[in-house]
Amino acid sequence: TLQSRRGSAPAGSYTKRLFDDSTLLRSKLVEEAQELAEAEEPDDIASEAADLLFFALVRCVAAGVTIADVEAHLDARALKLARRPGNAKASRDSAAAAILSDKAKRAADKGPVAAWSQ
């Protein structure tokens, strides 16, 4: 569906904006990943995971990556004998903090009513 929407999404649609604006897509990926990390209730976790998967799939389609490509990487990881420790990358932590700080500042600048509606 996303592959067909890439070529047929009407101008101005949200999907078209995501395909055309890599900065918007990147921001949504980071935002949804953070919301998933912070979710606590099962329904909220499922909802945020669905959002994150949607934006991840848009990113894949935009880059010409298929589900089979992703599967191949997952399969290859299952076969590895040497593993890295699995710690978070410090550069990603600081990048996420900067994005979330900017988002919080924008919400504060809009006032409490605007921040609540996001």
N, C-alpha and C positions, 0 to 999 in steps of 0.2 A: 504494500500500500504506500509506504513512504517513497519507494522508488518511483512509483507512478506519480505521486504528488510532487516530487521534485520537478518534473517537467510540466505538470498541469495545474499546479496550485495557482489560484487567481492572484493577481497583483494585490498587494496589501494584506493578504491573509497571513495569519500568524506563522503557518508552516513555511510560506514563501519568505517571510522575514527571517526565520531561523536559517534557512538555506542560504540566503543572500548576505546575512550579517554574522560573520564568524565571531565577532566580539559579543554580540547578544547571545549566541549559542554557548559560547564559553562561559559567560556569566551565569546562564541558566543551569549549566552543568554543575558549576561550583555551588550555586545556591541550593539546588536540589540535593546534592551530596551532603551538604551541611545540614539541611533539614532532615534528611534520613538519619544522619549521625545523631541528631538531637531528639528524634522521635522516640517516644517511650511506650505508647499504647499500640497493640498489635494492628489495629485498623489504621492508625496514623503511619506506622512503619510500612504497611502494605501500600498505602496511598503515595507516600514519598518514594518508595521503591519503584512504583509504576511511573511516577513523574521522571525519576532519574533514568529509568530504562528507555522511556520515550526519547528524552534528549540525547542519550547515548546512541540510540539507533539513528536519530537524525544526523548526528555527527558521523557515524559510520557511513550512512548513505551518501552524505555530502562528500566524503573522502573516497567513495567507491569501494568501501570495505563491506563484504558480505558476512552473513551469519556464519557461513562455512569458514571464512577466514578467522573469525573469532574462535570458533570451535577448534580449529587447528592449533591455535595458540594455547587454548585450555588443555587440549590433549597432550601437547608437547610439554607443558608444565607438569602434568601428571607423570610423565616418564623421567623427569630429571632426578638424578641421584643427589647432586649437590644443591643445596638450597641456601639462599641468603637468609639472614635472621628474621626478616619480615617486619623490621622496624619501619616506622613512617619516615618519609624523606623530609628533612628539616626545611628544604627549600619550598616544598609544597605546603607545609604548615604555615610558613610566613606568608606565602602568596594567598592562601585561603584567609588568613587573618586580615590581610590588607583589603581583600575584596569584601569581606563581611563588615569590616570597619567602615568602608565607604558606603555600603548599603545602609548601615545603621545611621550614618550621618545624613544621608539623603532622606531617610524616613523621618528623622528628627526634624529636619528642615521643613518637611511638609506638615508637621504637626501631628498631634495624637490621633485625630480622626483618620488622616491619610495613612498613617503607619498601621492602624488597626485593620484597614481594608486590604492590605497587601497579602 
